Amino acid sequence: DDEEYLDLDDLEGQGEEESDQGGAEGAAGGRGKKPCSRPCKAKRKRYKNLVARIEDSIRADPYNFNSERVEQGLPPSVLQAPRCREKLMERLRRLHARELAGGGSGAGQASSSSASGAAPLLSGAGQASSYSASGAAPLLPRVE
């Protein structure tokens, strides 16, 4: 009984090695298990929010960015995965260098200009011109 169980484990282990080495054969069949599993949706979302928060702080004040302090403050899920940590830190270094060199790609500038552009939409005089410029009709007909 025990020998049969061990044989099954050995066979399962060999099958996994073959599927890992198979590469294209496993992908063509569509049923082969990938060697690396994808993080769950919640973990991916937390990571995405973490990156966005750090990138926003770099864009807000690139001269006071401290990569060592950021690296020490990373969550355990990132710290325990060396590849993930290095990839994130390299991404942040590139963004930091870009922000110091030329003020960034303009994404931060676009968001600040759109925020200031939203103010006239709230005033009564700016509504008519904003609707005509956008091509959208106002919800209520204009009374003249």
GULO-679005 format. One record per residue (C-alpha): residue number from 0; residue in three letters; x, z, y. Coordinates in steps of 0.1 Angstrom, whole numbers, plus 5000, padded with zeros to 4 digits. Example, Ala and Ser with C-alpha at 12.3 -4.5 7.8 and 13.67 -1.06 7.14 Angstrom:
! GULO-679005
+-----+------+------+------+-------+
! seq ! type ! east !   up ! north !
+-----+------+------+------+-------+
!   0 !  ala ! 5123 ! 5078 !  4955 !
!   1 !  ser ! 5137 ! 5071 !  4989 !
+-----+------+------+------+-------+
! end
This chain:
! GULO-679005
+-----+------+------+------+-------+
! seq ! type ! east !   up ! north !
+-----+------+------+------+-------+
!   0 !  asp ! 5000 ! 5000 !  5000 !
!   1 !  asp ! 5027 ! 5010 !  5025 !
!   2 !  glu ! 5048 ! 4980 !  5015 !
!   3 !  glu ! 5019 ! 4956 !  5022 !
!   4 !  tyr ! 5014 ! 4972 !  5056 !
!   5 !  leu ! 5051 ! 4968 !  5064 !
!   6 !  asp ! 5050 ! 4932 !  5053 !
!   7 !  leu ! 5021 ! 4925 !  5076 !
!   8 !  asp ! 5040 ! 4940 !  5106 !
!   9 !  asp ! 5070 ! 4919 !  5097 !
!  10 !  leu ! 5048 ! 4888 !  5096 !
!  11 !  glu ! 5032 ! 4896 !  5129 !
!  12 !  gly ! 5065 ! 4902 !  5145 !
!  13 !  gln ! 5078 ! 4868 !  5133 !
!  14 !  gly ! 5047 ! 4851 !  5145 !
!  15 !  glu ! 5052 ! 4864 !  5180 !
!  16 !  glu ! 5088 ! 4853 !  5181 !
!  17 !  glu ! 5078 ! 4818 !  5170 !
!  18 !  ser ! 5051 ! 4816 !  5196 !
!  19 !  asp ! 5075 ! 4828 !  5223 !
!  20 !  gln ! 5100 ! 4801 !  5213 !
!  21 !  gly ! 5073 ! 4774 !  5208 !
!  22 !  gly ! 5069 ! 4769 !  5246 !
!  23 !  ala ! 5051 ! 4736 !  5250 !
!  24 !  glu ! 5035 ! 4739 !  5215 !
!  25 !  gly ! 5018 ! 4771 !  5224 !
!  26 !  ala ! 5006 ! 4758 !  5258 !
!  27 !  ala ! 4993 ! 4726 !  5242 !
!  28 !  gly ! 4971 ! 4745 !  5217 !
!  29 !  gly ! 4957 ! 4766 !  5245 !
!  30 !  arg ! 4954 ! 4797 !  5222 !
!  31 !  gly ! 4989 ! 4810 !  5223 !
!  32 !  lys ! 4995 ! 4843 !  5240 !
!  33 !  lys ! 5017 ! 4842 !  5271 !
!  34 !  pro ! 5049 ! 4862 !  5269 !
!  35 !  cys ! 5041 ! 4880 !  5302 !
!  36 !  ser ! 5007 ! 4894 !  5310 !
!  37 !  arg ! 4992 ! 4890 !  5344 !
!  38 !  pro ! 4985 ! 4922 !  5364 !
!  39 !  cys ! 4949 ! 4932 !  5367 !
!  40 !  lys ! 4929 ! 4921 !  5397 !
!  41 !  ala ! 4930 ! 4955 !  5413 !
!  42 !  lys ! 4968 ! 4957 !  5410 !
!  43 !  arg ! 4972 ! 4922 !  5424 !
!  44 !  lys ! 4949 ! 4931 !  5453 !
!  45 !  arg ! 4968 ! 4963 !  5461 !
!  46 !  tyr ! 5001 ! 4944 !  5461 !
!  47 !  lys ! 4986 ! 4917 !  5484 !
!  48 !  asn ! 4974 ! 4944 !  5508 !
!  49 !  leu ! 5008 ! 4961 !  5507 !
!  50 !  val ! 5026 ! 4929 !  5515 !
!  51 !  ala ! 5002 ! 4920 !  5543 !
!  52 !  arg ! 5005 ! 4955 !  5558 !
!  53 !  ile ! 5043 ! 4954 !  5558 !
!  54 !  glu ! 5044 ! 4918 !  5571 !
!  55 !  asp ! 5021 ! 4928 !  5600 !
!  56 !  ser ! 5044 ! 4957 !  5609 !
!  57 !  ile ! 5074 ! 4933 !  5609 !
!  58 !  arg ! 5055 ! 4909 !  5632 !
!  59 !  ala ! 5044 ! 4936 !  5655 !
!  60 !  asp ! 5079 ! 4950 !  5660 !
!  61 !  pro ! 5107 ! 4931 !  5643 !
!  62 !  tyr ! 5134 ! 4950 !  5662 !
!  63 !  asn ! 5125 ! 4984 !  5646 !
!  64 !  phe ! 5121 ! 4971 !  5610 !
!  65 !  asn ! 5142 ! 4991 !  5585 !
!  66 !  ser ! 5143 ! 4975 !  5550 !
!  67 !  glu ! 5158 ! 5007 !  5534 !
!  68 !  arg ! 5129 ! 5028 !  5547 !
!  69 !  val ! 5104 ! 5002 !  5535 !
!  70 !  glu ! 5120 ! 5000 !  5500 !
!  71 !  gln ! 5119 ! 5038 !  5497 !
!  72 !  gly ! 5082 ! 5038 !  5506 !
!  73 !  leu ! 5072 ! 5013 !  5480 !
!  74 !  pro ! 5047 ! 5024 !  5453 !
!  75 !  pro ! 5060 ! 5032 !  5418 !
!  76 !  ser ! 5045 ! 5000 !  5403 !
!  77 !  val ! 5068 ! 4979 !  5425 !
!  78 !  leu ! 5098 ! 5002 !  5423 !
!  79 !  gln ! 5097 ! 5002 !  5385 !
!  80 !  ala ! 5097 ! 4964 !  5383 !
!  81 !  pro ! 5132 ! 4952 !  5395 !
!  82 !  arg ! 5122 ! 4916 !  5397 !
!  83 !  cys ! 5091 ! 4924 !  5417 !
!  84 !  arg ! 5110 ! 4947 !  5441 !
!  85 !  glu ! 5137 ! 4922 !  5447 !
!  86 !  lys ! 5113 ! 4894 !  5453 !
!  87 !  leu ! 5093 ! 4914 !  5478 !
!  88 !  met ! 5124 ! 4926 !  5496 !
!  89 !  glu ! 5138 ! 4891 !  5499 !
!  90 !  arg ! 5105 ! 4879 !  5512 !
!  91 !  leu ! 5105 ! 4906 !  5538 !
!  92 !  arg ! 5141 ! 4899 !  5548 !
!  93 !  arg ! 5133 ! 4862 !  5553 !
!  94 !  leu ! 5103 ! 4870 !  5575 !
!  95 !  his ! 5123 ! 4895 !  5595 !
!  96 !  ala ! 5151 ! 4870 !  5601 !
!  97 !  arg ! 5125 ! 4844 !  5611 !
!  98 !  glu ! 5108 ! 4868 !  5635 !
!  99 !  leu ! 5141 ! 4878 !  5651 !
! 100 !  ala ! 5152 ! 4842 !  5654 !
! 101 !  gly ! 5123 ! 4825 !  5669 !
! 102 !  gly ! 5093 ! 4848 !  5672 !
! 103 !  gly ! 5078 ! 4836 !  5639 !
! 104 !  ser ! 5056 ! 4808 !  5627 !
! 105 !  gly ! 5030 ! 4813 !  5653 !
! 106 !  ala ! 5004 ! 4829 !  5630 !
! 107 !  gly ! 5006 ! 4862 !  5649 !
! 108 !  gln ! 5003 ! 4843 !  5682 !
! 109 !  ala ! 4972 ! 4824 !  5670 !
! 110 !  ser ! 4954 ! 4856 !  5660 !
! 111 !  ser ! 4961 ! 4872 !  5693 !
! 112 !  ser ! 4949 ! 4842 !  5712 !
! 113 !  ser ! 4917 ! 4840 !  5691 !
! 114 !  ala ! 4911 ! 4876 !  5698 !
! 115 !  ser ! 4914 ! 4870 !  5736 !
! 116 !  gly ! 4893 ! 4839 !  5732 !
! 117 !  ala ! 4865 ! 4860 !  5716 !
! 118 !  ala ! 4859 ! 4879 !  5748 !
! 119 !  pro ! 4842 ! 4851 !  5768 !
! 120 !  leu ! 4817 ! 4846 !  5739 !
! 121 !  leu ! 4804 ! 4881 !  5746 !
! 122 !  ser ! 4797 ! 4874 !  5783 !
! 123 !  gly ! 4765 ! 4856 !  5794 !
! 124 !  ala ! 4783 ! 4829 !  5814 !
! 125 !  gly ! 4807 ! 4819 !  5787 !
! 126 !  gln ! 4781 ! 4813 !  5760 !
! 127 !  ala ! 4767 ! 4780 !  5772 !
! 128 !  ser ! 4802 ! 4765 !  5776 !
! 129 !  ser ! 4814 ! 4778 !  5742 !
! 130 !  tyr ! 4784 ! 4763 !  5724 !
! 131 !  ser ! 4788 ! 4729 !  5740 !
! 132 !  ala ! 4825 ! 4729 !  5732 !
! 133 !  ser ! 4820 ! 4738 !  5696 !
! 134 !  gly ! 4791 ! 4714 !  5690 !
! 135 !  ala ! 4770 ! 4742 !  5676 !
! 136 !  ala ! 4735 ! 4749 !  5690 !
! 137 !  pro ! 4726 ! 4783 !  5703 !
! 138 !  leu ! 4701 ! 4803 !  5683 !
! 139 !  leu ! 4676 ! 4804 !  5712 !
! 140 !  pro ! 4668 ! 4774 !  5733 !
! 141 !  arg ! 4682 ! 4773 !  5767 !
! 142 !  val ! 4657 ! 4780 !  5795 !
! 143 !  glu ! 4665 ! 4763 !  5828 !
+-----+------+------+------+-------+
! end
